[in-house]
Amino acid sequence: MTPIPQGRDRRSALASAVCALVVAGTGLTGCAEDPDKGTNGVGRLPAEKIQSRTRTAAGSAPAVRLHGTVVSSGRTYTLDMRLKDDGATGSVTAKGATFQLLRIGEQLYLKADAEFWGHDDGQGEDGEADAAAAGKLDGKYVKVPQGDPSYKKFSGFTDKDVLLDGLLTLHGTLTTDGHHEQAGVRTIRITGDKGSGGTLDVSLEGKPYPLRLVRGGGAGTLRFSAWGKDFALQEPAKSETVDYGRQLPAS
């Protein structure tokens, strides 16, 4: 005996059976189910309006988790960041080295191992001094001075608006590319120049948040989740913090 399908599968089976009866009784050649039925409706919009709606939704969300890869200037960064308007926390990996970032308001902390902070040669008096400094910073949350060049470089990974504005743009002529699914959520996919300018999956359930971005030119793939879900930001203990002063050692 064939098992009775459950949930969505059962509804789909019933819809198929009804469709078959209608076709048999009327002589029609087919029966299609509206893929946008029960959704937020953005799947019916032109691609340009879908992109506008998803950027607006993302910009108004108080928090998001972003994880995946970004390729910039020939360097690949692996990100796993939780972002909100007044701060962020997470990790970045580049050139095989992983460091933690924590921003609370304007204060940025960076946590990494001694190898990240030290120089490669370690020779001579300067090398020994660098190694000693790196040892003091190993595994500590280092306060990044706002005047240090590293501040602008690293704080960009913690700025929700900067990241989303820079990432959620497809290039070229926009078109829709069918209905898909990401992590169990129905999506509508839009593309730039048939994919060469990037592809973006937009949620059809609830607000039209972006869920998956494939950047054009092989510049990385990112996934977005936990939209609107707040998270705690806590300053590290003083015993875990180093205030290096006005300028960090070269890294």
C-alpha positions as CSV (number, residue, x, y, z in Angstrom):
1,M,0.0,0.0,0.0
2,T,1.3,3.4,-0.9
3,P,1.9,5.6,2.2
4,I,-0.3,8.7,2.5
5,P,1.9,11.7,2.0
6,Q,2.1,14.3,4.8
7,G,2.3,18.1,5.0
8,R,3.2,20.0,1.8
9,D,3.8,16.7,-0.1
10,R,0.2,15.7,0.7
11,R,-1.2,19.1,-0.5
12,S,0.9,18.8,-3.6
13,A,-0.4,15.3,-4.3
14,L,-4.0,16.4,-3.7
15,A,-3.5,19.4,-6.0
16,S,-2.1,17.1,-8.7
17,A,-5.1,14.7,-8.4
18,V,-7.5,17.6,-8.7
19,C,-5.6,18.9,-11.7
20,A,-5.8,15.5,-13.3
21,L,-9.6,15.3,-12.8
22,V,-10.0,18.8,-14.3
23,V,-7.9,18.0,-17.3
24,A,-9.8,14.7,-17.8
25,G,-13.2,16.4,-17.6
26,T,-12.5,19.4,-19.7
27,G,-10.0,18.3,-22.3
28,L,-7.4,20.9,-21.2
29,T,-3.8,20.0,-21.8
30,G,-2.2,21.1,-18.5
31,C,-2.7,22.5,-15.1
32,A,0.0,24.8,-13.4
33,E,0.2,25.8,-9.8
34,D,1.0,29.5,-9.1
35,P,4.6,29.4,-7.6
36,D,3.9,32.8,-5.9
37,K,0.7,31.7,-4.1
38,G,1.1,32.3,-0.4
39,T,4.3,34.3,-0.7
40,N,5.2,37.9,0.0
41,G,4.5,38.6,-3.7
42,V,7.9,39.9,-4.8
43,G,8.3,37.0,-7.2
44,R,5.8,38.6,-9.4
45,L,7.8,41.9,-9.7
46,P,10.4,42.8,-12.3
47,A,14.0,42.1,-11.3
48,E,14.8,45.8,-10.7
49,K,12.0,46.2,-8.2
50,I,13.0,42.9,-6.5
51,Q,16.5,44.2,-6.0
52,S,15.1,47.5,-4.7
53,R,12.8,45.8,-2.2
54,T,15.5,43.4,-0.9
55,R,18.0,46.3,-0.4
56,T,15.3,48.3,1.5
57,A,14.4,45.2,3.7
58,A,18.1,44.6,4.4
59,G,18.8,48.2,5.3
60,S,15.9,48.4,7.7
61,A,16.8,45.1,9.5
62,P,18.3,45.7,13.0
63,A,20.6,42.7,12.7
64,V,21.9,39.9,10.4
65,R,24.4,37.1,10.3
66,L,26.7,37.1,7.2
67,H,29.0,34.2,6.3
68,G,30.9,33.0,3.3
69,T,33.7,34.3,1.1
70,V,34.6,37.6,-0.5
71,V,37.4,38.0,-3.1
72,S,38.9,41.4,-3.2
73,S,42.1,42.5,-5.0
74,G,43.1,38.9,-5.5
75,R,42.8,38.0,-1.8
76,T,40.1,35.7,-0.4
77,Y,38.4,36.6,2.9
78,T,36.2,34.1,4.7
79,L,33.7,35.9,6.9
80,D,31.4,34.8,9.7
81,M,30.0,38.0,11.2
82,R,27.0,39.0,13.2
83,L,26.2,42.6,12.5
84,K,23.9,45.3,13.9
85,D,23.7,49.0,13.9
86,D,25.8,49.6,17.0
87,G,28.4,46.9,16.6
88,A,29.4,43.5,15.5
89,T,31.2,40.3,16.4
90,G,32.7,37.4,14.4
91,S,35.8,36.2,12.6
92,V,37.7,36.8,9.4
93,T,40.2,34.5,7.8
94,A,42.7,35.7,5.2
95,K,45.9,34.1,4.0
96,G,45.4,31.2,6.4
97,A,45.2,33.4,9.4
98,T,42.0,33.8,11.4
99,F,41.3,36.8,13.7
100,Q,38.3,37.8,15.8
101,L,36.7,41.2,15.5
102,L,34.5,42.9,18.1
103,R,33.1,46.4,17.7
104,I,31.0,48.1,20.4
105,G,30.0,51.5,19.3
106,E,33.1,53.2,17.9
107,Q,35.5,50.9,19.9
108,L,37.0,48.1,17.8
109,Y,38.8,45.1,19.3
110,L,41.0,42.7,17.3
111,K,42.0,39.3,18.7
112,A,44.6,37.1,17.0
113,D,47.6,34.9,17.7
114,A,51.2,35.9,18.0
115,E,52.0,34.9,14.4
116,F,49.4,37.4,13.1
117,W,51.1,40.2,15.0
118,G,54.8,39.2,14.4
119,H,57.2,39.5,11.5
120,D,58.3,36.5,9.4
121,D,62.1,36.7,9.9
122,G,62.3,37.4,13.6
123,Q,66.0,38.2,13.2
124,G,68.1,40.8,15.0
125,E,67.1,43.2,17.8
126,D,64.1,44.5,16.0
127,G,62.9,41.0,15.3
128,E,63.3,40.0,18.9
129,A,61.4,43.2,20.0
130,D,58.6,42.4,17.5
131,A,58.4,38.8,18.8
132,A,58.1,40.0,22.4
133,A,55.4,42.5,21.4
134,A,53.5,39.9,19.5
135,G,53.7,37.5,22.4
136,K,52.0,40.1,24.6
137,L,49.2,40.4,22.1
138,D,48.7,36.7,21.5
139,G,45.1,35.7,22.3
140,K,44.3,39.2,23.7
141,Y,41.6,41.6,22.6
142,V,43.7,44.5,21.3
143,K,42.0,48.0,21.2
144,V,42.4,49.3,17.7
145,P,43.1,53.1,17.8
146,Q,40.8,55.0,15.5
147,G,43.7,56.9,14.1
148,D,45.6,53.7,13.1
149,P,45.4,52.6,9.5
150,S,44.2,49.2,10.7
151,Y,41.0,50.7,12.1
152,K,39.5,51.6,8.7
153,K,40.8,48.3,7.2
154,F,39.2,46.1,9.9
155,S,36.2,48.2,10.9
156,G,34.7,47.8,7.5
157,F,34.1,44.1,8.3
158,T,32.0,45.2,11.2
159,D,29.8,47.9,9.6
160,K,26.4,46.4,8.6
161,D,25.5,49.3,6.3
162,V,28.8,49.4,4.6
163,L,28.9,45.7,4.0
164,L,25.3,45.4,2.7
165,D,25.5,48.5,0.5
166,G,28.7,47.2,-1.1
167,L,27.6,43.6,-1.5
168,L,23.9,43.7,-2.5
169,T,24.4,45.1,-5.9
170,L,24.1,43.0,-9.1
171,H,25.8,44.3,-12.2
172,G,24.5,44.5,-15.7
173,T,21.0,43.9,-17.0
174,L,18.8,42.4,-14.3
175,T,16.5,39.5,-14.9
176,T,14.6,36.9,-12.8
177,D,15.9,33.3,-12.9
178,G,13.1,31.3,-11.5
179,H,12.0,30.1,-8.1
180,H,14.4,28.3,-5.8
181,E,14.9,27.4,-2.2
182,Q,17.6,28.2,0.4
183,A,17.7,26.5,3.8
184,G,14.1,25.4,3.4
185,V,12.9,28.9,2.5
186,R,11.3,29.6,-0.9
187,T,13.2,32.2,-3.0
188,I,13.1,34.1,-6.2
189,R,16.4,34.4,-7.9
190,I,17.6,37.5,-9.8
191,T,20.7,37.8,-11.9
192,G,22.9,40.4,-13.4
193,D,23.8,39.8,-17.1
194,K,22.6,36.2,-16.9
195,G,24.8,35.5,-13.9
196,S,28.1,37.0,-14.9
197,G,27.1,40.1,-12.9
198,G,26.1,38.0,-9.9
199,T,23.0,36.2,-8.6
200,L,20.9,36.9,-5.6
201,D,18.2,34.7,-3.9
202,V,15.5,36.7,-2.2
203,S,13.1,35.3,0.4
204,L,9.5,34.8,-0.7
205,E,8.5,34.2,2.9
206,G,8.0,37.1,5.3
207,K,10.1,40.2,4.4
208,P,12.1,40.0,1.1
209,Y,15.5,39.6,2.7
210,P,18.5,38.4,0.7
211,L,19.5,34.9,1.6
212,R,22.3,34.0,-0.8
213,L,24.6,36.1,-3.0
214,V,26.9,34.7,-5.6
215,R,29.1,37.7,-6.6
216,G,30.0,38.2,-10.3
217,G,33.4,37.2,-11.6
218,G,34.0,34.5,-9.0
219,A,34.3,37.1,-6.3
220,G,32.8,34.9,-3.6
221,T,29.5,33.5,-2.2
222,L,27.8,34.8,0.9
223,R,24.8,33.6,2.8
224,F,22.6,35.8,5.1
225,S,20.5,34.6,8.0
226,A,19.2,35.5,11.4
227,W,17.6,38.7,10.0
228,G,16.3,40.9,12.7
229,K,17.6,38.6,15.6
230,D,19.3,40.7,18.2
231,F,22.5,39.4,19.9
232,A,24.6,40.6,22.9
233,L,27.8,42.6,22.6
234,Q,29.9,42.5,25.7
235,E,33.2,44.3,26.3
236,P,36.0,41.8,27.1
237,A,37.4,41.6,30.6
238,K,40.3,43.9,31.4
239,S,42.5,40.9,31.9
240,E,41.9,39.9,28.3
241,T,42.4,43.4,26.8
242,V,45.5,45.2,25.7
243,D,45.6,48.9,25.0
244,Y,48.6,49.2,22.7
245,G,48.4,53.0,22.4
246,R,48.2,55.2,19.4
247,Q,49.5,52.8,16.8
248,L,49.4,49.0,16.5
249,P,52.5,47.0,15.5
250,A,52.6,46.1,11.8
251,S,50.6,43.0,10.9
